[in-house]
Amino acid sequence: MQHHRWLRTPDSKQPRLSFGADYNPEQWPREVWEEDVELMRQAGVDVVSVAIFSWAKLQPTEDSWDFAWLDEVLELLHANGIGVDLATATASPPAWLSIKHPEILPVTSEGHTLWQGGRQHWRPTSPVFRGYALALVEKLAERYKDHPAIVAWHVNNELGCHNAYDYSDDAAAAFRLWLGERYGSIEALNHAWGTAFWAQQYGSFEHILPPRQAAAFPNPTQQLDFARFSSDALKGYLVAERQVLRRITPDIPVTTNFMIMGDTGFADYADWAQEVDFVSNDHYRQPVGRSRDELGFSAALTSGVAHGEPWFLMEHSTSAVNWQPVNRPKAPGELARDSLTHVAHGADAVCYFQWRQSAAGAEKFHSAMVPHAGADSRIFRDVVALGQRLGQLGPVLGSGRAPSRVAILFDWQSWWGSELDSHPSDRLRYRDEAFAWWCALIDAGVRADVVPASHDFSGYDMVIAPVLYSVPRPLAGRLEDYAQSGGHLVTTYFSGIVDENDHAWLGGYPGALREVLGIRVEEFRPLHHGESVSLGAVPGQGELWTEIVDVIAQEVAVLATFEQDEELGGLPAVTRRALESGSASYVATRLDAESRAAVLDKLLEAAGIESELPEQLRGQVEFALRRGEEADYAFLINRTNTELSLEGFEGQVIGGEDAPGGRGTLAGRAVAVLEVARDRSRELEAESAGVR
């Protein structure tokens, strides 16, 4: 394990989990800066991201530069022992640039220009923008390459947050080049896109456009390729900045803040992760039911993207945000619980947007570490307490994810493909199904990992692959080998449907997975809004989707049936095929919470997987385990507002007044961190029979 690789901890200090925020001193007069660093020291802040939105201040005109203020800020922070994650400042170009070169501005699929006045008003493929931006990056790198305050480079900011999909002429030219590299010939593209349909054949790559607004449904493979291209275009921009930074400052690590949260799905972050020196993520609680569990799911996926290694939580909020329809503050205790949940899943740095709450601008009502009320506030007192708690968790530093027995596969290709238009239902939401299985596992007290489908999943006892719509032949082979070799595969409706070109696997659904599952479906039967179907053998209902399932292999057992439906009555809703040492299960509907819990119970029991938690904690806490060099660290996150007994869970408590003590209890909304002896940790992992 690499300890705290993004922060050069001075020899005089004990290694600790990092704590900090985005810091925007350019928004404040000089006299506020001294107060800022004093409060940072009080809070235990040891790292801040600086200069994220400062291009206009650094380069007021095309021919003038002003680094004096940034020089002073860096010196002040360094003198106070605070490391700097220095941003390249390219996220928001200055007004003079977009006025002089309006051709850098993004264009929507309807042909509308997105003008300056907000942020991220630039095209990822614009050569003009890239020229100006990389010149700025080079200036910053040359000026600060030897500055002792710099602990990492922060490329741009939330790449693609507002400009992921650009349909401009620059994008069209870049898209053609990307397609040429992908397919090699126009004939291969015509085959992949199925252009014989609706007479869409192309005679040249020069004839191809992005999927701009059309008279009818755009070509689905064109749309899918444009999603892939758009992710690659942003990644290409990231690489361009990184190359400048590595050339000038090879010893300073480079990162950029991903956005693994909610419905943010424009970037294949599993692919992007190989381009940074360490993974960073921004996460904000979503305005959805079970938002605290969505936080855990996103943190677990971030860990999966990082291959289980420690990562950097670059942004989250101390309390309310400003961009949701209704913005409620966090309840007491949630500031610490949210932060420590990220730590539980591998974050070695906990940072916020932002340090001091802005007095003006679009985010003035977004919470911060120092709110409008100032240091004499509940938020700041909670910030100070969290800083102290993180300082007590030094032993956790550098530990990675301790593998679970269960993994949920997450696949950006299936996310993009399954939600295209012209499908059986426009109500399907890929991430919702994956998240629902995560919730069911947490409710059952079963620890789980969330890993990209591109990663090795062969070591897990159970792999749940929900709505795995896109299954190229190699992935189909890996999944079949997994089940035939003793793994327990679970997949769902609308899985195995198409190959990498969005061409349907023929012969009946679920296509590429039909043989290993031992079932066959001729037609989908999605449900209308508000419609549901009763289930037999398990309580609850099926929602959103149903299928008419035929069993085609003798080893298939029916675990649940559709009931009280004239078309589906008595037909399989959930099946499980027992293989030589593993199994392959299929769920032909979107289960509601009650039925999903019952089905999962059956599948876990058949796979020999039990909760590692005492009975009274199952469903009440989220359990995560980090693996250190000499010990493991168990995190028990109270999902409830009431005190819980920790009787039956062994371990040595580290840090925190709200952690269990002599009374052996865990307060509502609190997090306990326990050092677990390695032999006991292995018992936790292998407590159930039949570990592979």
N, C-alpha and C positions, 0 to 999 in steps of 0.2 A: 504494500500500500504506500502511496505517496502522501506524506503528511502536509496538508495545507499548501499545496504546490503553487497556489496563486498569490500567497502572501508570504513575504520574507519576514518572518517573526524575528525581531531583534534578540540577540543572545541574552539580553537582560530580562526578557519576558518569558513566562511560561506559555507554551503553545495553547491556543484556545480556539473555540469555534468563533469565526469572525462575525462581526455585527456592524451594520452601517446602513447606508442609504444613498440614493441619488442626492447630490449636493449641488445646488444652483446658486452660488454666491453672486452671480451676475445680476440676479433679481433684487439684490439688496444693497444698501449703502455700505461703505467700507466699515463703519463703526459696528455693524451687526456681526461682522466676521469674527471678531474677538470673542463675542458672546457665544457664537456658534461653537467654536472649538472648545470653549470652557464647558459648555453643556454636553458636547460630544464626549469629553473626558469623563464627565459625571455619569454619562449613560454607558460608558464602556465601549463606545464606538471606536473601531480600529481600521475601518476601510470605508471609503466613499467613492462613488462614481461622479466624475467631474467633467464638465464641458460638453454634456450630451447635446444641448440645444444652444450652442454658442457660436455657430459659424458666423452669423452677422456681426457679432462683437469681435471675433478674431480677425475677420476680414471685412471691414466696414464698406470698402469699395473694391473694385477689381484690382486696383493697384496699391492698396494700402493694407497694412497688417498691424494688429495691436495684441501683443502677447504680454504686456506689462502686468495687467491685472491677473492673468493666469500664473505668471511667474510668482507673484506675491501670494496667491492662494496656495500654490504648491509648497512654497517655503513655509507658510504658516501651518499647514497641515503636517508637514514633515517634522517641524519643530515640536509638534504636539504628539508625535508618535502615531499619526494616522496615515495609513497607506492609501494610495490613489489608484483606482481603476480608471485610467484616463480614456475618455471617449474620443473618437476621431471627429466628432462634431458634424458629421455629414448627414444626419437624419433630416434636417430641415434647411434647405438652401435659402440664402438671403434674397430679399426682394429684388435687389439689383440684378441678380443672376437670372431669375425667371422673367424679368422685364426685358433684359437684353436678349435672352434665349428662350422664348416661349416654347420652343421645340423640345425642351426638357420636361414639359408638363404631361402628366398621364392623360389618357383618353379612355372613356368608357366604351362598352360594347355598342352603345347607341350613338357614339361619335361625339360625345360631349367632353370638352376639356375640363379637367379639374384644376382650378386656378389656385394661386398662392393666397395665403391668408390663414392657413391652418398649419399643418405639418406634413411631411413626407410627400410634398408635391414634386415628385421627380420620377422619371421612367427608369426602371432597373436596367433597361437595354440602351439607354441614351448614351452615345459616345461623347456628346458634348458635356453632359452632366458628369460622366465618369472622369473626363479630363480635368475639370475643375475640382472635383471631389478628391481625386488621387493626389493632386497638387497640394491640397490642404493637408492630407494625411502625411505626405512627405515632409512638409514644413514642420508639423507637430513632432514627427518621429525624429527628425534631425535636431530639433531644438531640445527635446527632452530625453534623448536616448540614454543619457548618463545621469538623469535626475534620480536621486535615491528614494524619492517618494513613490515612484511609479512601481506598482506591483503587477499590473496587467493592462492590456489594451482592450478597450471596449469598442468593437466595430459597430459604427452606425448606431441604431437603436430600434429594437423590435422590427427588424427587417420585414417589410411586407404588410405591416399592420393596417395601413391605409392605401397601399399602392401595389398590392399583390398581383392584380390582374390589369394589365395595360394592353390596350388594343390599337395602339398607335402604329404609324408606319415604321418607326424604329422596331417595335415589337414584331411587326409582320416580317421585316427583314431578318431579324434574329431567329424567329420561329422557323423560317425556311431553312436557315443554316442548321438549326437543331434537328429538323426533320431529315435533312440530307445526311447528317451524321448518323441518325438513328436507323434509317432505312436503306441508305446507299443508292437506291434507284427509285424513280417515280413509279415503276411497276410494282415494286415491293410496297410502297405506300398505298397505292390503289388497292392492293390486296388487303393490307392491314385495315384500311379504312372502309372496306366494303363499298367502294364507290360505284359499283355496278347498280346499287340501289339508288333510285331517283336520278340516274344519269349524272352522277357527280364526278366522273372520271377526270383526272388531271393529266395534261400532256407535259407539264413542266412544274418544277417546284416554284417557279416565279408566279404561277397562277394561284398559289395558295395564300389565303388570308387567315388571320385569327378568327375564331368563331364569333364574329360580330353579329349584331342583331339581324336575323334573317326573316324571310317571309314565312318559313315553317320551321320545324324542329331542326336544329343544326345536327350535323353528323356526330353520333355519339363518340366514336373513336377520335375524331378531331377534337371534341371537347375534352376527352380524357388526356390526349396528348398535350393539349394546351395547358391543362392543369399541371402535368409533369414538367412541361417547358417552363411554366411560370415559377415553379419551385426551383428548378435548375437555374433560371435567370437570376433569381435572388441569391442563390448559393454562389453563382458565378461572380456576383458583385462582392459578396463576402470574401471570396478567395482573392479577388483583385486587391482589396484593401489589405488582407492578410499578407499577401506577397510583398507589398511595400514595407509593411511593418517588420516582417521577418528578415528582409534584406538589410534593414538599417538597425534593427534592435533584435537580433536573433535570440537573446537570452530572456526577453520579456514575453510571457505567455499571452496568447490572443484568444479572446472569446467574443461572443455576441449573445444577446439575451433572446432565447427562444420564447415562444408563447404557448406552452403546452397547458391548455386550459379550455374548458367549455367547447364551444363549436368552432374554435379557431383551428382550421384544418387546411390552410392553403400551402403549408410547407411540410415536406417529408423530413421531419427532424431526425429520424433514424439515419437518413442519408446525410444530412447536414453535419451530424455529430462528428464525423471523421475529419471535418475541416477545421475544427477548433482544438485548442490545447486542453480545454476543460469545458464541460457543458454548463451553461447558465440558463436559468429559466425565470420568467415572470409569471406569477399566478395571482388571480383575484377571485375571491369567492363569487360564485355565479348566482343570479337571481332565480334559482330553481329549487325544487324540493331536494332535501338531503344535500345541501350545498357543502356541508362539512365533510361528507363522504366523497363528494366530487373532488374536494381538495386532496384527500388521500389517494384517490384514483389517479389524479394528474401527477402527484408527487411520485407515485409508484411507476407511472409511465416514464417520467423524467429519469428515474433510476434505470429503467429498462433501456432507454435511449443511451444512457451513459455507461451501459454494460455493467451496471452494478457498482461503478466507482463513485467516489464522492463528487458532488456537484455544488454549484453556487446558486442560491436563491437570490436573484438580482433585484427583483421587485415583488412586493405584495403590499397590503395596506394595513395600517394600524387600526383603522376603523372604517368609516363609510367611504365609498368611492363617489364619483360625481356623474358617471355615465350610464347608470342604470335608470329605468323608469322611475323607481322609488329607491332612495339611497338611505338605508337605515344604518345606524352605528352598530358596532359589535357590542355584544353583551360583556359584562365583566368576566375576565378570564379567557375570553376568546382570542385576544391579541397574543397571549403566550401559547395557548393551545394550538392555534393555527401555525405559528412559527415552529413549534416543536414537532408538529406532525410532518412538516417538511424535513426537519432534522432526522426524524425517525426513518424516513425513506432515503436518507443519504446526503442531505444538504449539510455542508461543512461551513457555510456562510449564510447568514440571515440578514437580508437587506430589504429596505422599504423604498417605495416612492411616497414621499421624499423626506428629506431631513426637516425642512421648515415649510409649513403650509404657505402657499403662495398668497399674496395679497391681491393679485390681479390675474386676469387671464382665464382660460377655459377650465382650469383645474383648481380654481381657488377654493372650491368646496370639497376637494379631495383631501382626505385626512393625511396627516404626516406625523413624524416623530415629535416635532414641536408644533402644536396646533396654534390656531389664531389666539387661543386663550393663554398661550405662553407656557412656561415651565411649571407654573402653579396650576396643574391640571391633572386629571386622572390619567389621561393618555400618557403624558410624560412620566408620571410616576410608574405606570405599567412598563414603559420603555426602559426605565432605569432598572426595574426589577428583572426584566427579561435579560438585560445586559449582564446583570450579576449571575443569573441562572446559567446563561451560556458560558460564562467564565468558569463555572463549576463543572462543565461537561468536557473538559480537556481530554479525558481518557477516550472519549468517543471519536476524537479527531482522526481522520484518515481511515476509519473503518468503512468497509463497503457493505453491500447488501448480503445478508445471509440468505441463500436460496430457499424458497418455499417449496412445498411439494406440489403446489398448484400454480399454473400460469394461465393468464388470459393473453391470447395473441391479439396484437393490435396492428392493423395494416392500413396504411394511408392509401394504397392503390384501391383497396376495397371500399374505403370511405368515399373516395372521389367517384368511383364507378357506380356504387350502389345507389347514389343519390342523383344520378343523371336524370334528365327528363325522359319521356316516352317509356316509362317503366310501369310495372303492374300497379304500383301505388306511389303517390308523391308524398305519403305520410311517413315512409320509412326513414329512420335516422340511425345511421350506423353507430355513432358514439353512444347513443342512448342504450342500445342493446348491450354493448360492451360494459357500460357503466352499471346496468341492471344486474349483470352477473357478479360484478365486483361487490355491489351492495348485498346480494344474497350470500356471498362468501363471508363478508364482514358480519352480517347478521348471524351466521352460523358459527362465528368465532374461528373461522379458518383463514389463516394467513395466506396471501397470494401475491405473486409478482405480476406485473404487466409488462410484456416484452414484445418488441417488434417481430412480426412474422418472418422477417429476413434473418433474425438471429437464431442461434442454435437453441432449440427447445427440448432436445432429446433427453435431458436429465430430469425432467419433471415427471411426476407420477400421473398427473392429470393435466391436460391442455384443453382449455375452452377457447374455441375459435368462432366467435359469434359473427353472423352475417359475413362470412368470408367469401364475398361475392366473386372476387378475382382470384383465380387459382391457376397460375401457369403450370405446365407439366412438372417442372422440377419440384415445386412446392407440393403438388399432389403426391409425388413420390415420397417426399420427406414425411408427410402426414401419414401416408399408408405404412411406411416403414416404422414410424413411431408406434402406431397402434399394433402392428403385427409383432413388434419387438417387446411388448409388455406395457406400453403406455395406454392411458385411458383418454381417448379423444372424444370431445363433446363439441358438436357444431350445431348450427341452427338453420332455420328457414333462409332462403335466398343465399345459400352458400354453394361454392363449387360451380357457379353458373357460367362463367366466361373465362377465357384465357387472357393473356396479357394484351391482346388486341381488341378486347371487348367482343370477341366472337363467342357465341354460345357453344358450349360443349354439347354435342349432339347425342341422341340416344335416350334422352330423358334426364330430368333433374334428380339429384343435385350434381349432375354432370361429372366433373373430375373426381368427386368423392362418392359417387353412386355405388361402386363395387365394394369399397371397404365398409360402407355403412350398411350394405345389403338391403337397400330400399330403392324404390323408383317412383318418381312423381311425374305425371304427364302435364298437369296444369297447376298454376298458382291460383289461389282463391283469396285475394286480399279482402279485408273487411272494411266496410264503410265507417265513417266517423261515428262513434258512439255504439257501434255494433260489437258484440262479443259472442263467444261460444263457450258452453259449459264443457267441463272435462270430467272424465270418469277415472277412478282409481286414485285421483289426487284432488284435494279441494281447490277452489279458485276457478279462474277462467282464462281463456285465450283471447288475445286482443290483436288488433292491427292486421293480422295475417293468418291464413290457414292454407293447407295444401292437402290434396288427396293422395295419400301415401300408400303404395303397394309394397308389401314385404316380398323380397326376391331371394332371400337366403334363409336357410333353415335355422341358423344360430340366432336369429333376431327375436328378441323378446319385446313385447309391447308393454311399456311401463305406464302409459296413460292413453286414453282414447278421447276422441271428440264425442260429445253426447248432445241429445236434444236438438239435433240439426238434421233436416230431411236429406241433405246431401252428404253430410259427414258422419252422421250418427254411427257409432261403433268402430269407426276407422282410426288408425293409429295417429296419435298426436305426439308421442314421445316413444322412441325405440332405442334399444341397446343391443348391439351385436357383440356377443362374446367370441373373442378370437382365441388363439392358442394360449396366450398369456396376458393379452390386453383386451381392449374393447373399443367400439366405435358407436357413439350415441348421437341421435338426431332429434331435434326439437322443432316441430313443424309449425309453431305459432309463437307469437310473443306472449310469454307467460306473464300473468300478473304477479304481484309480490308473493301472494299466498301460494299459488301453484308453483312458482319458481323455487320457493323454499322447500316445498315437498319433493319436487323432482330432484333438486340438488342433493337433498338428504339421501335419496335412493342411489344416486350416482356416486356420492362420496362413500357410502357404505359398501357398495359393490367394489369400489377401488381400494377399500381398506384405509381410507383417510379419515382421521378424527381431528377435532379441535385440540390444540395444545393448551387451551385455557381451562381453568377450573369452571365448573358448570355455571356458577353465579356470575361469571364475567362474560360469558358468551353472548354476543350481541350488544353488550353494554360498553365494551371497550374495543378500540381498534388496536391490534397487536402487530408490531413490526420488530424486526430483529436485525441489528447490524453486526457484522463480523469483524473483530479486531485481530491483531496478531497473536494475542495471548488470551483474550477473553471476548465474549460477545456481549452485546448491549440490547436489552429488551426495553421497548417503549410500550407502555400501556396508556392509551389515550382515552380518557373518559368521554364518551359520546353523549352522556346524559348531564343533567343539571343537578344530580343528586350524588351523595357520597356513596362509594362502593367499598365493599370489603375485599381485600386482596388475599384473604386466607387461601392457602394452597398454592400460591405462586412464589417460588423461591428466587432469591437474588439479593445482592447488596445494593441498596439505594445510593445513587450519586446525585447530589445537588437538589436544591429546591425545597422550600418550606412546605409546599403543598404535595410533595411526594410522600409516600407512605413512611411512617415512622413506627414508633412503638405500638400505635393503635392498629397498624396494618390496614389503613384505609386510604382511599383516594378521593379527594374532594371533587365536587361537580366541576366539569370543564377543565380538569387538571390533567397533567401528564406526569407519570412516574417513569423514571429512567433507572434501570437496574443493571448492574454488572452481573452477568450469568457465567458461572464456571463453564469452561469449554466442554467438559464431559456432560454437564447438565444441558447445555445448549444442544449438543448432539442428540441427547435424549428427547428434547423438545421437537427436533426435526424428525426423529425416527420413532416417536411414541406409538404410532399406529403400526399395525402389522403390515408386512408386504411392501416395505420401502424398496424401491428399485435401486 
